[in-house]
Amino acid sequence: MAATPRVVSLAPSATAILTAAGLDAHVVGATVHSSTDKPVVGGWLNPDFDRVDDLDADAVCTCDDLQSDVATAARDRGYDVVHVAPATLDEVLDSFPVVCDAAGDAGAGAALADDCRDHLARVADAVAGRDRPAVYCEEWADPPMAAGNWVPDLVRVAGGTAPLVAPGERSAEVDPETVAAADPDHVVLHPCGKGERGDPEAFDARGWNLDAAVHAVDDSRLNQPSPAVVSGVDRLARLLHPDADLPEPWAAASETATATPTESDEGK
């Protein structure tokens, strides 16, 4: 590894992790789906490796099993590949030092993870002992998909329950009868790649006849395995327990106090 590693991030989550950890200067390229002004190297599943070569990268970051072929292709070209595939909230946080090690500073990632854990603990304390509403988190609309992986963990920390998918399991297709049987108190729409463009009116027009409040949440806050999930917990906690004495919303030390997560157009 070079003394000052040059990193190309092929995963929006890796870009977000490195930025939040204060290692943005090491990122010399990213996919079109990352919220950054770095040179663009193609898409999440179709990166332009010739462009990566031009950037003289030392390491390439990938994420999720769907990028396994991309990671293999990068290794075949001789790159040091840092690949993570978290399935639970703990695994998301554990991935931060692994990703930051690509930039030569795993300690910065560990400090970021500790800061996130501290904030999540304070949110959990603020909603402890309250009734825990049931939540249907919908990651996709056609067909309807109940969100899995770390999203049920986020709901739990925010003071709710996610009865349709267990933590760590992949998102699952559901039908109206299954969702109705779960009797959700809240429906959270966070269609992957749509930012905050979940449509409560379109959901109501399905005629599922649920006695539930319907919300749209920026998909990057729930779907992206990065520090954005901490902001997702903040958002969920305020939806589920608006009268709780919650801590101020989390922001990375490397960000301004007014910074907010931006939408992710595709990928993890």
Accessible surface in RSA format (square Angstrom, percent):
REM  Atomic radii and reference values for relative SASA: ProtOr
REM  Chains: A
REM  Algorithm: Lee & Richards
REM  Probe-radius: 1.40
REM  Slices: 20
REM RES _ NUM      All-atoms   Total-Side   Main-Chain    Non-polar    All polar
REM                ABS   REL    ABS   REL    ABS   REL    ABS   REL    ABS   REL
RES MET A   1   128.30  66.4  42.45  28.1  85.85 204.4  52.61  44.7  75.69 100.3
RES ALA A   2    45.46  41.8  26.21  40.5  19.24  43.8  37.67  53.0   7.79  20.6
RES ALA A   3   111.45 102.5  65.63 101.3  45.82 104.2  77.77 109.5  33.69  89.2
RES THR A   4    95.84  68.2  87.43  88.6   8.42  20.1  57.61  77.4  38.23  57.8
RES PRO A   5     3.73   2.7   2.91   2.7   0.83   3.0   2.91   2.4   0.83   5.1
RES ARG A   6    91.96  38.6  91.85  46.8   0.11   0.3  30.00  41.0  61.97  37.6
RES VAL A   7     0.00   0.0   0.00   0.0   0.00   0.0   0.00   0.0   0.00   0.0
RES VAL A   8     0.00   0.0   0.00   0.0   0.00   0.0   0.00   0.0   0.00   0.0
RES SER A   9     0.00   0.0   0.00   0.0   0.00   0.0   0.00   0.0   0.00   0.0
RES LEU A  10     0.00   0.0   0.00   0.0   0.00   0.0   0.00   0.0   0.00   0.0
RES ALA A  11     0.00   0.0   0.00   0.0   0.00   0.0   0.00   0.0   0.00   0.0
RES PRO A  12     4.37   3.2   2.03   1.9   2.34   8.5   2.04   1.7   2.33  14.5
RES SER A  13     1.65   1.4   1.65   2.2   0.00   0.0   0.16   0.3   1.49   2.1
RES ALA A  14     2.17   2.0   1.91   2.9   0.27   0.6   2.17   3.1   0.00   0.0
RES THR A  15     3.66   2.6   3.66   3.7   0.00   0.0   3.66   4.9   0.00   0.0
RES ALA A  16    31.68  29.1  21.39  33.0  10.30  23.4  29.11  41.0   2.58   6.8
RES ILE A  17     1.42   0.8   1.42   1.1   0.00   0.0   1.42   1.0   0.00   0.0
RES LEU A  18     0.00   0.0   0.00   0.0   0.00   0.0   0.00   0.0   0.00   0.0
RES THR A  19    51.24  36.4  49.67  50.4   1.57   3.7  46.00  61.8   5.24   7.9
RES ALA A  20     7.59   7.0   2.67   4.1   4.93  11.2   2.67   3.8   4.93  13.0
RES ALA A  21    19.11  17.6   0.00   0.0  19.11  43.5   5.53   7.8  13.58  36.0
RES GLY A  22    50.60  62.4   0.00   N/A  50.60  62.4  21.51  59.0  29.09  65.1
RES LEU A  23    14.76   8.2  14.00  10.0   0.76   1.9  14.76  10.4   0.00   0.0
RES ASP A  24    49.99  35.0  49.41  49.2   0.58   1.4  17.46  41.1  32.54  32.4
RES ALA A  25    94.08  86.5  62.96  97.2  31.12  70.8  69.49  97.9  24.59  65.1
RES HIS A  26    37.05  20.3  33.58  23.3   3.48   8.9  15.66  16.1  21.40  24.9
RES VAL A  27     1.68   1.1   0.07   0.1   1.62   3.9   0.07   0.1   1.62   4.4
RES VAL A  28    22.35  14.7  17.26  15.6   5.09  12.3  21.30  18.5   1.05   2.8
RES GLY A  29     0.00   0.0   0.00   N/A   0.00   0.0   0.00   0.0   0.00   0.0
RES ALA A  30     0.77   0.7   0.34   0.5   0.43   1.0   0.34   0.5   0.43   1.1
RES THR A  31     2.03   1.4   0.00   0.0   2.03   4.8   0.00   0.0   2.03   3.1
RES VAL A  32    84.71  55.7  70.94  64.2  13.77  33.2  72.37  62.9  12.35  33.5
RES HIS A  33    24.26  13.3  19.76  13.7   4.50  11.5  16.91  17.4   7.35   8.6
RES SER A  34    11.69   9.9   0.00   0.0  11.69  26.9   0.56   1.2  11.13  15.6
RES SER A  35    74.90  63.3  35.48  47.4  39.42  90.8  36.43  77.6  38.47  53.9
RES THR A  36    46.07  32.8   7.86   8.0  38.22  91.1  18.01  24.2  28.06  42.4
RES ASP A  37   138.94  97.3 101.74 101.3  37.20  88.0  50.19 118.1  88.74  88.5
RES LYS A  38    41.00  20.0  34.73  21.3   6.27  14.9   8.97   8.1  32.03  34.1
RES PRO A  39    53.20  38.8  41.61  37.9  11.59  42.1  53.12  43.9   0.09   0.5
RES VAL A  40    81.24  53.5  65.44  59.2  15.80  38.1  65.44  56.9  15.80  42.8
RES VAL A  41     0.37   0.2   0.00   0.0   0.37   0.9   0.37   0.3   0.00   0.0
RES GLY A  42    24.42  30.1   0.00   N/A  24.42  30.1  20.89  57.3   3.54   7.9
RES GLY A  43     7.46   9.2   0.00   N/A   7.46   9.2   4.72  13.0   2.74   6.1
RES TRP A  44     9.90   4.0   9.43   4.6   0.47   1.1   9.43   5.0   0.47   0.8
RES LEU A  45    90.00  50.1  69.38  49.6  20.62  51.8  69.38  48.7  20.62  55.5
RES ASN A  46   112.19  77.4  97.73  94.4  14.46  34.8  39.92  96.1  72.27  69.9
RES PRO A  47    19.33  14.1   4.36   4.0  14.97  54.4   4.36   3.6  14.97  93.0
RES ASP A  48    69.53  48.7  62.29  62.0   7.24  17.1  23.78  56.0  45.74  45.6
RES PHE A  49    26.50  13.3  22.13  13.7   4.37  11.4  22.13  13.4   4.37  12.5
RES ASP A  50    94.79  66.4  92.27  91.8   2.52   6.0  27.56  64.9  67.23  67.0
RES ARG A  51    85.35  35.8  82.99  42.3   2.35   5.6  24.19  33.1  61.15  37.1
RES VAL A  52     0.00   0.0   0.00   0.0   0.00   0.0   0.00   0.0   0.00   0.0
RES ASP A  53    62.51  43.8  45.25  45.0  17.26  40.8  26.42  62.2  36.08  36.0
RES ASP A  54   106.96  74.9  72.44  72.1  34.52  81.6  20.05  47.2  86.91  86.7
RES LEU A  55    17.96  10.0  16.50  11.8   1.46   3.7  17.96  12.6   0.00   0.0
RES ASP A  56   101.15  70.9  95.92  95.5   5.23  12.4  25.89  60.9  75.26  75.1
RES ALA A  57    12.22  11.2   0.00   0.0  12.22  27.8   0.00   0.0  12.22  32.4
RES ASP A  58    45.94  32.2  32.88  32.7  13.06  30.9   8.47  19.9  37.47  37.4
RES ALA A  59     0.00   0.0   0.00   0.0   0.00   0.0   0.00   0.0   0.00   0.0
RES VAL A  60     0.00   0.0   0.00   0.0   0.00   0.0   0.00   0.0   0.00   0.0
RES CYS A  61     0.58   0.4   0.58   0.6   0.00   0.0   0.58   1.5   0.00   0.0
RES THR A  62     1.68   1.2   0.00   0.0   1.68   4.0   0.00   0.0   1.68   2.5
RES CYS A  63     1.84   1.4   1.84   2.0   0.00   0.0   0.54   1.4   1.30   1.4
RES ASP A  64     7.38   5.2   6.86   6.8   0.53   1.2   0.99   2.3   6.40   6.4
RES ASP A  65    92.87  65.1  82.68  82.3  10.18  24.1  25.69  60.5  67.18  67.0
RES LEU A  66   107.14  59.7  91.09  65.2  16.05  40.3  94.59  66.4  12.54  33.7
RES GLN A  67     0.00   0.0   0.00   0.0   0.00   0.0   0.00   0.0   0.00   0.0
RES SER A  68    49.00  41.4  46.34  61.8   2.67   6.1  34.52  73.5  14.48  20.3
RES ASP A  69   120.52  84.4 113.49 113.0   7.03  16.6  34.57  81.4  85.95  85.7
RES VAL A  70    10.98   7.2   9.05   8.2   1.92   4.6  10.98   9.5   0.00   0.0
RES ALA A  71     1.47   1.4   1.47   2.3   0.00   0.0   1.47   2.1   0.00   0.0
RES THR A  72    69.64  49.5  69.38  70.3   0.27   0.6  48.13  64.6  21.51  32.5
RES ALA A  73    37.13  34.1  32.35  49.9   4.78  10.9  36.07  50.8   1.06   2.8
RES ALA A  74     0.00   0.0   0.00   0.0   0.00   0.0   0.00   0.0   0.00   0.0
RES ARG A  75   119.75  50.3 105.09  53.6  14.66  34.9  48.82  66.7  70.92  43.0
RES ASP A  76   118.10  82.7  79.72  79.3  38.38  90.7  31.27  73.6  86.83  86.6
RES ARG A  77   112.20  47.1  77.16  39.3  35.04  83.4  31.50  43.0  80.70  48.9
RES GLY A  78    68.56  84.5   0.00   N/A  68.56  84.5  35.58  97.6  32.97  73.8
RES TYR A  79    29.24  13.6  18.93  10.8  10.30  26.8  16.61  12.5  12.63  15.6
RES ASP A  80    69.87  48.9  59.19  58.9  10.68  25.3  29.22  68.8  40.64  40.5
RES VAL A  81    20.07  13.2   0.00   0.0  20.07  48.4   0.00   0.0  20.07  54.4
RES VAL A  82    21.15  13.9  17.37  15.7   3.78   9.1  20.49  17.8   0.66   1.8
RES HIS A  83    53.01  29.0  27.06  18.8  25.95  66.4  25.20  26.0  27.82  32.4
RES VAL A  84    18.29  12.0  13.39  12.1   4.90  11.8  18.29  15.9   0.00   0.0
RES ALA A  85    49.52  45.5  20.65  31.9  28.87  65.7  22.36  31.5  27.16  71.9
RES PRO A  86    14.24  10.4   2.97   2.7  11.26  40.9   6.90   5.7   7.33  45.6
RES ALA A  87    28.42  26.1  28.42  43.9   0.00   0.0  28.42  40.0   0.00   0.0
RES THR A  88    34.70  24.7  34.70  35.2   0.00   0.0  30.96  41.6   3.74   5.7
RES LEU A  89     9.51   5.3   9.51   6.8   0.00   0.0   9.51   6.7   0.00   0.0
RES ASP A  90    93.91  65.8  92.71  92.3   1.21   2.9  21.69  51.0  72.22  72.0
RES GLU A  91    79.08  45.4  75.71  57.3   3.37   8.0  30.56  59.1  48.52  39.6
RES VAL A  92     0.00   0.0   0.00   0.0   0.00   0.0   0.00   0.0   0.00   0.0
RES LEU A  93     3.81   2.1   3.81   2.7   0.00   0.0   3.81   2.7   0.00   0.0
RES ASP A  94    78.02  54.6  70.38  70.1   7.63  18.1  27.67  65.1  50.35  50.2
RES SER A  95     6.35   5.4   3.29   4.4   3.05   7.0   6.01  12.8   0.34   0.5
RES PHE A  96     0.00   0.0   0.00   0.0   0.00   0.0   0.00   0.0   0.00   0.0
RES PRO A  97    32.78  23.9  32.22  29.4   0.56   2.0  32.47  26.8   0.31   1.9
RES VAL A  98    72.78  47.9  67.49  61.1   5.28  12.7  71.87  62.4   0.91   2.5
RES VAL A  99     2.49   1.6   2.49   2.3   0.00   0.0   2.49   2.2   0.00   0.0
RES CYS A 100     0.00   0.0   0.00   0.0   0.00   0.0   0.00   0.0   0.00   0.0
RES ASP A 101    78.77  55.2  75.96  75.6   2.81   6.6   7.34  17.3  71.43  71.2
RES ALA A 102     0.55   0.5   0.00   0.0   0.55   1.3   0.55   0.8   0.00   0.0
RES ALA A 103     2.89   2.7   0.00   0.0   2.89   6.6   0.00   0.0   2.89   7.7
RES GLY A 104    52.52  64.8   0.00   N/A  52.52  64.8  17.99  49.4  34.52  77.3
RES ASP A 105    59.00  41.3  55.49  55.2   3.52   8.3  13.30  31.3  45.70  45.6
RES ALA A 106    38.23  35.2  33.73  52.1   4.50  10.2  34.04  47.9   4.19  11.1
RES GLY A 107    47.92  59.1   0.00   N/A  47.92  59.1  36.29  99.6  11.62  26.0
RES ALA A 108    21.90  20.1  10.35  16.0  11.55  26.3  18.21  25.6   3.69   9.8
RES GLY A 109     0.00   0.0   0.00   N/A   0.00   0.0   0.00   0.0   0.00   0.0
RES ALA A 110    41.77  38.4  39.83  61.5   1.94   4.4  41.51  58.5   0.26   0.7
RES ALA A 111    61.51  56.6  50.81  78.4  10.70  24.3  56.29  79.3   5.23  13.8
RES LEU A 112    11.73   6.5   6.60   4.7   5.14  12.9  11.04   7.7   0.70   1.9
RES ALA A 113     2.49   2.3   2.49   3.8   0.00   0.0   2.49   3.5   0.00   0.0
RES ASP A 114    89.53  62.7  83.47  83.1   6.06  14.3  26.68  62.8  62.86  62.7
RES ASP A 115    61.94  43.4  55.38  55.1   6.56  15.5  22.48  52.9  39.46  39.4
RES CYS A 116     0.00   0.0   0.00   0.0   0.00   0.0   0.00   0.0   0.00   0.0
RES ARG A 117    85.41  35.9  79.90  40.7   5.51  13.1  49.47  67.6  35.94  21.8
RES ASP A 118    78.00  54.6  71.46  71.1   6.54  15.5  23.70  55.8  54.30  54.2
RES HIS A 119     2.89   1.6   2.86   2.0   0.03   0.1   0.77   0.8   2.12   2.5
RES LEU A 120    10.54   5.9   9.97   7.1   0.57   1.4  10.29   7.2   0.25   0.7
RES ALA A 121    52.70  48.5  44.66  68.9   8.04  18.3  51.74  72.9   0.96   2.6
RES ARG A 122   112.25  47.1 107.89  55.0   4.36  10.4  54.79  74.9  57.45  34.8
RES VAL A 123     0.08   0.0   0.08   0.1   0.00   0.0   0.08   0.1   0.00   0.0
RES ALA A 124    38.25  35.2  33.95  52.4   4.30   9.8  34.57  48.7   3.68   9.7
RES ASP A 125   108.41  75.9  91.40  91.0  17.01  40.2  26.51  62.4  81.89  81.7
RES ALA A 126    28.18  25.9   4.39   6.8  23.79  54.1  16.66  23.5  11.52  30.5
RES VAL A 127     2.52   1.7   1.81   1.6   0.71   1.7   1.81   1.6   0.71   1.9
RES ALA A 128    68.59  63.1  44.35  68.4  24.24  55.1  49.78  70.1  18.81  49.8
RES GLY A 129    89.74 110.7   0.00   N/A  89.74 110.7  44.06 120.9  45.68 102.3
RES ARG A 130    83.43  35.0  68.64  35.0  14.79  35.2  25.22  34.5  58.21  35.3
RES ASP A 131   132.97  93.1 120.21 119.6  12.77  30.2  41.48  97.6  91.50  91.2
RES ARG A 132   102.44  43.0  78.07  39.8  24.36  58.0  46.30  63.3  56.14  34.0
RES PRO A 133    21.67  15.8  15.56  14.2   6.10  22.2  21.67  17.9   0.00   0.0
RES ALA A 134    15.79  14.5  14.59  22.5   1.20   2.7  14.59  20.6   1.20   3.2
RES VAL A 135     1.99   1.3   0.00   0.0   1.99   4.8   0.02   0.0   1.97   5.3
RES TYR A 136     1.23   0.6   0.48   0.3   0.75   1.9   1.23   0.9   0.00   0.0
RES CYS A 137     7.29   5.5   3.37   3.8   3.92   9.2   3.35   8.5   3.94   4.3
RES GLU A 138     5.23   3.0   4.51   3.4   0.72   1.7   0.75   1.5   4.48   3.7
RES GLU A 139    29.22  16.8  29.22  22.1   0.00   0.0   0.80   1.5  28.42  23.2
RES TRP A 140    98.85  39.7  98.34  47.6   0.51   1.2  87.53  46.7  11.32  18.4
RES ALA A 141    50.15  46.1  40.65  62.7   9.50  21.6  40.65  57.3   9.50  25.2
RES ASP A 142   123.33  86.4 109.14 108.6  14.19  33.6  31.23  73.5  92.10  91.9
RES PRO A 143    57.07  41.6  55.83  50.9   1.24   4.5  57.07  47.1   0.00   0.0
RES PRO A 144    26.23  19.1  26.23  23.9   0.00   0.0  26.23  21.7   0.00   0.0
RES MET A 145    46.61  24.1  46.61  30.8   0.00   0.0  40.59  34.5   6.02   8.0
RES ALA A 146     1.98   1.8   1.98   3.1   0.00   0.0   1.98   2.8   0.00   0.0
RES ALA A 147     5.17   4.8   0.00   0.0   5.17  11.8   0.00   0.0   5.17  13.7
RES GLY A 148     0.96   1.2   0.00   N/A   0.96   1.2   0.00   0.0   0.96   2.1
RES ASN A 149     8.34   5.7   8.34   8.1   0.00   0.0   1.07   2.6   7.27   7.0
RES TRP A 150     4.13   1.7   4.13   2.0   0.00   0.0   4.13   2.2   0.00   0.0
RES VAL A 151     3.44   2.3   3.44   3.1   0.00   0.0   3.44   3.0   0.00   0.0
RES PRO A 152     5.74   4.2   2.83   2.6   2.92  10.6   2.83   2.3   2.92  18.1
RES ASP A 153    11.34   7.9  11.34  11.3   0.00   0.0   1.06   2.5  10.28  10.3
RES LEU A 154     0.02   0.0   0.02   0.0   0.00   0.0   0.02   0.0   0.00   0.0
RES VAL A 155     0.09   0.1   0.09   0.1   0.00   0.0   0.09   0.1   0.00   0.0
RES ARG A 156   123.89  52.0 120.51  61.4   3.37   8.0  56.94  77.8  66.95  40.6
RES VAL A 157    11.99   7.9   9.23   8.4   2.76   6.7  11.71  10.2   0.27   0.7
RES ALA A 158     0.00   0.0   0.00   0.0   0.00   0.0   0.00   0.0   0.00   0.0
RES GLY A 159     0.37   0.5   0.00   N/A   0.37   0.5   0.37   1.0   0.00   0.0
RES GLY A 160     0.86   1.1   0.00   N/A   0.86   1.1   0.00   0.0   0.86   1.9
RES THR A 161    56.75  40.4  52.73  53.5   4.02   9.6  49.96  67.1   6.79  10.3
RES ALA A 162    27.84  25.6   9.17  14.2  18.67  42.5   9.53  13.4  18.30  48.5
RES PRO A 163    70.22  51.2  28.03  25.6  42.19 153.4  40.42  33.4  29.81 185.2
RES LEU A 164    41.23  23.0  13.53   9.7  27.70  69.6  15.82  11.1  25.41  68.4
RES VAL A 165     8.02   5.3   2.30   2.1   5.72  13.8   6.57   5.7   1.45   3.9
RES ALA A 166    47.58  43.7  38.68  59.7   8.90  20.2  43.74  61.6   3.84  10.2
RES PRO A 167    72.61  52.9  54.51  49.7  18.10  65.8  54.51  45.0  18.10 112.5
RES GLY A 168    25.52  31.5   0.00   N/A  25.52  31.5   8.47  23.2  17.05  38.2
RES GLU A 169    98.23  56.4  92.89  70.3   5.34  12.7  36.96  71.5  61.27  50.0
RES ARG A 170   128.81  54.1 120.17  61.3   8.64  20.6  68.87  94.1  59.94  36.3
RES SER A 171    23.47  19.8   7.84  10.5  15.63  36.0   6.91  14.7  16.56  23.2
RES ALA A 172    40.62  37.4  36.17  55.8   4.45  10.1  40.62  57.2   0.00   0.0
RES GLU A 173   117.96  67.7  90.84  68.7  27.12  64.6  24.92  48.2  93.03  76.0
RES VAL A 174    15.76  10.4   6.07   5.5   9.70  23.4  12.01  10.4   3.75  10.2
RES ASP A 175    66.28  46.4  63.97  63.7   2.31   5.5  24.75  58.3  41.53  41.4
RES PRO A 176    49.07  35.8  47.83  43.6   1.24   4.5  48.11  39.7   0.96   6.0
RES GLU A 177   123.86  71.1 114.78  86.8   9.08  21.6  70.55 136.5  53.31  43.5
RES THR A 178    60.88  43.3  54.14  54.9   6.75  16.1  37.90  50.9  22.98  34.7
RES VAL A 179     0.00   0.0   0.00   0.0   0.00   0.0   0.00   0.0   0.00   0.0
RES ALA A 180    48.49  44.6  34.78  53.7  13.71  31.2  35.55  50.1  12.93  34.3
RES ALA A 181    89.02  81.9  48.86  75.4  40.16  91.4  61.83  87.1  27.19  72.0
RES ALA A 182    25.47  23.4   3.76   5.8  21.71  49.4  14.74  20.8  10.72  28.4
RES ASP A 183   101.53  71.1  95.71  95.3   5.82  13.8  25.13  59.2  76.40  76.2
RES PRO A 184     2.89   2.1   1.52   1.4   1.37   5.0   1.52   1.3   1.37   8.5
RES ASP A 185    68.50  48.0  61.48  61.2   7.02  16.6  13.04  30.7  55.47  55.3
RES HIS A 186    25.73  14.1  25.73  17.9   0.00   0.0  13.85  14.3  11.89  13.8
RES VAL A 187     0.04   0.0   0.04   0.0   0.00   0.0   0.04   0.0   0.00   0.0
RES VAL A 188     0.00   0.0   0.00   0.0   0.00   0.0   0.00   0.0   0.00   0.0
RES LEU A 189     6.93   3.9   6.93   5.0   0.00   0.0   6.93   4.9   0.00   0.0
RES HIS A 190     0.00   0.0   0.00   0.0   0.00   0.0   0.00   0.0   0.00   0.0
RES PRO A 191    19.63  14.3  19.63  17.9   0.00   0.0  19.63  16.2   0.00   0.0
RES CYS A 192    38.59  29.2  32.11  35.8   6.48  15.2   9.94  25.2  28.65  30.9
RES GLY A 193    13.49  16.6   0.00   N/A  13.49  16.6   5.28  14.5   8.21  18.4
RES LYS A 194    87.12  42.5  87.12  53.5   0.00   0.0  30.56  27.5  56.56  60.3
RES GLY A 195     0.00   0.0   0.00   N/A   0.00   0.0   0.00   0.0   0.00   0.0
RES GLU A 196   113.33  65.1  96.61  73.1  16.72  39.8  24.10  46.6  89.23  72.9
RES ARG A 197   144.52  60.7 120.71  61.5  23.81  56.7  74.18 101.4  70.34  42.6
RES GLY A 198    11.35  14.0   0.00   N/A  11.35  14.0   3.18   8.7   8.17  18.3
RES ASP A 199    74.51  52.2  66.10  65.8   8.41  19.9  24.10  56.7  50.41  50.3
RES PRO A 200    44.21  32.2  44.21  40.3   0.00   0.0  44.21  36.5   0.00   0.0
RES GLU A 201   141.53  81.3 135.07 102.2   6.45  15.4  50.82  98.3  90.71  74.1
RES ALA A 202    53.41  49.1  41.90  64.7  11.51  26.2  48.44  68.2   4.97  13.2
RES PHE A 203     7.76   3.9   6.14   3.8   1.62   4.2   6.40   3.9   1.37   3.9
RES ASP A 204    93.07  65.2  71.92  71.6  21.15  50.0  32.59  76.7  60.48  60.3
RES ALA A 205    88.31  81.2  47.59  73.4  40.72  92.6  60.65  85.4  27.66  73.3
RES ARG A 206    78.00  32.7  43.47  22.2  34.53  82.2  35.59  48.6  42.40  25.7
RES GLY A 207    44.58  55.0   0.00   N/A  44.58  55.0  27.55  75.6  17.03  38.1
RES TRP A 208    32.31  13.0  15.86   7.7  16.45  38.6  11.04   5.9  21.27  34.5
RES ASN A 209   144.69  99.8 102.77  99.3  41.92 100.9  38.34  92.3 106.35 102.8
RES LEU A 210    36.51  20.3   8.19   5.9  28.32  71.2  10.77   7.6  25.74  69.3
RES ASP A 211   136.83  95.8 114.06 113.5  22.76  53.8  38.00  89.4  98.83  98.6
RES ALA A 212    23.06  21.2   0.15   0.2  22.91  52.1   4.66   6.6  18.41  48.8
RES ALA A 213    48.35  44.5  33.97  52.4  14.38  32.7  43.96  61.9   4.39  11.6
RES VAL A 214    33.63  22.1  10.30   9.3  23.33  56.2  10.30   9.0  23.33  63.3
RES HIS A 215    32.22  17.6  27.82  19.3   4.39  11.2  21.85  22.5  10.37  12.1
RES ALA A 216    22.68  20.9  12.97  20.0   9.71  22.1  12.97  18.3   9.71  25.7
RES VAL A 217     0.45   0.3   0.13   0.1   0.32   0.8   0.19   0.2   0.26   0.7
RES ASP A 218     8.20   5.7   7.20   7.2   1.00   2.4   0.84   2.0   7.36   7.3
RES ASP A 219     0.40   0.3   0.40   0.4   0.00   0.0   0.00   0.0   0.40   0.4
RES SER A 220     1.39   1.2   1.39   1.9   0.00   0.0   1.39   3.0   0.00   0.0
RES ARG A 221    48.26  20.3  48.26  24.6   0.00   0.0   1.27   1.7  46.99  28.5
RES LEU A 222     0.00   0.0   0.00   0.0   0.00   0.0   0.00   0.0   0.00   0.0
RES ASN A 223     3.32   2.3   2.08   2.0   1.24   3.0   3.31   8.0   0.00   0.0
RES GLN A 224    13.64   7.6  13.56   9.9   0.08   0.2   0.47   1.0  13.17  10.0
RES PRO A 225     2.38   1.7   0.84   0.8   1.54   5.6   0.84   0.7   1.54   9.6
RES SER A 226     0.00   0.0   0.00   0.0   0.00   0.0   0.00   0.0   0.00   0.0
RES PRO A 227     4.75   3.5   4.68   4.3   0.07   0.3   4.75   3.9   0.00   0.0
RES ALA A 228    12.68  11.7   6.09   9.4   6.59  15.0  10.40  14.6   2.28   6.0
RES VAL A 229     0.00   0.0   0.00   0.0   0.00   0.0   0.00   0.0   0.00   0.0
RES VAL A 230     0.00   0.0   0.00   0.0   0.00   0.0   0.00   0.0   0.00   0.0
RES SER A 231    11.51   9.7  11.04  14.7   0.47   1.1   3.92   8.3   7.59  10.6
RES GLY A 232     0.00   0.0   0.00   N/A   0.00   0.0   0.00   0.0   0.00   0.0
RES VAL A 233     0.00   0.0   0.00   0.0   0.00   0.0   0.00   0.0   0.00   0.0
RES ASP A 234     4.38   3.1   4.38   4.4   0.00   0.0   4.16   9.8   0.22   0.2
RES ARG A 235    79.48  33.4  76.59  39.0   2.89   6.9  19.57  26.7  59.91  36.3
RES LEU A 236     0.07   0.0   0.07   0.0   0.00   0.0   0.07   0.0   0.00   0.0
RES ALA A 237     0.04   0.0   0.04   0.1   0.00   0.0   0.04   0.1   0.00   0.0
RES ARG A 238    79.32  33.3  72.18  36.8   7.14  17.0  46.99  64.2  32.33  19.6
RES LEU A 239    29.90  16.7  19.83  14.2  10.07  25.3  22.08  15.5   7.82  21.0
RES LEU A 240    13.12   7.3   0.00   0.0  13.12  33.0   0.00   0.0  13.12  35.3
RES HIS A 241     9.84   5.4   8.75   6.1   1.08   2.8   4.13   4.3   5.71   6.6
RES PRO A 242   106.66  77.7  76.05  69.3  30.60 111.2  78.30  64.6  28.35 176.2
RES ASP A 243   113.38  79.4  81.98  81.6  31.40  74.3  46.82 110.2  66.57  66.4
RES ALA A 244    14.04  12.9   0.00   0.0  14.04  31.9   0.29   0.4  13.75  36.4
RES ASP A 245   136.20  95.4 115.32 114.8  20.88  49.4  44.06 103.7  92.14  91.9
RES LEU A 246    25.37  14.1   5.73   4.1  19.64  49.4   5.73   4.0  19.64  52.9
RES PRO A 247    20.90  15.2   9.04   8.2  11.86  43.1  20.90  17.3   0.00   0.0
RES GLU A 248   143.75  82.5 135.42 102.4   8.34  19.8  62.58 121.0  81.17  66.3
RES PRO A 249    79.30  57.8  63.14  57.6  16.15  58.7  63.14  52.1  16.15 100.4
RES TRP A 250    26.94  10.8  14.00   6.8  12.94  30.4  17.26   9.2   9.68  15.7
RES ALA A 251    37.86  34.8  17.29  26.7  20.57  46.8  18.59  26.2  19.27  51.1
RES ALA A 252     2.42   2.2   0.03   0.0   2.40   5.5   0.11   0.2   2.31   6.1
RES ALA A 253   108.48  99.7  67.39 104.0  41.09  93.5  79.71 112.3  28.77  76.2
RES SER A 254    62.15  52.5  17.71  23.6  44.44 102.4  29.93  63.7  32.22  45.1
RES GLU A 255    70.49  40.5  48.02  36.3  22.48  53.5  16.12  31.2  54.38  44.4
RES THR A 256    93.36  66.4  85.08  86.3   8.28  19.7  85.05 114.2   8.31  12.6
RES ALA A 257   101.06  92.9  64.37  99.3  36.69  83.5  69.58  98.0  31.48  83.4
RES THR A 258   119.81  85.2  98.48  99.8  21.33  50.8  83.96 112.8  35.86  54.2
RES ALA A 259    40.88  37.6  19.79  30.5  21.10  48.0  28.72  40.4  12.16  32.2
RES THR A 260    93.37  66.4  74.22  75.2  19.15  45.7  49.70  66.8  43.67  66.0
RES PRO A 261    37.60  27.4  16.28  14.8  21.32  77.5  28.65  23.7   8.95  55.6
RES THR A 262    80.35  57.1  67.63  68.6  12.72  30.3  66.53  89.4  13.82  20.9
RES GLU A 263    63.23  36.3  54.07  40.9   9.16  21.8  21.72  42.0  41.51  33.9
RES SER A 264     4.38   3.7   3.09   4.1   1.29   3.0   2.06   4.4   2.32   3.2
RES ASP A 265    77.57  54.3  63.40  63.1  14.17  33.5  17.47  41.1  60.11  59.9
RES GLU A 266    69.64  40.0  67.29  50.9   2.35   5.6  26.56  51.4  43.08  35.2
RES GLY A 267     8.56  10.6   0.00   N/A   8.56  10.6   2.59   7.1   5.96  13.4
RES LYS A 268    18.10   8.8  18.10  11.1   0.00   0.0  14.26  12.8   3.84   4.1
END  Absolute sums over single chains surface
CHAIN  1 A    11267.7       8548.8       2718.9       5761.2       5506.5
END  Absolute sums over all chains
TOTAL         11267.7       8548.8       2718.9       5761.2       5506.5
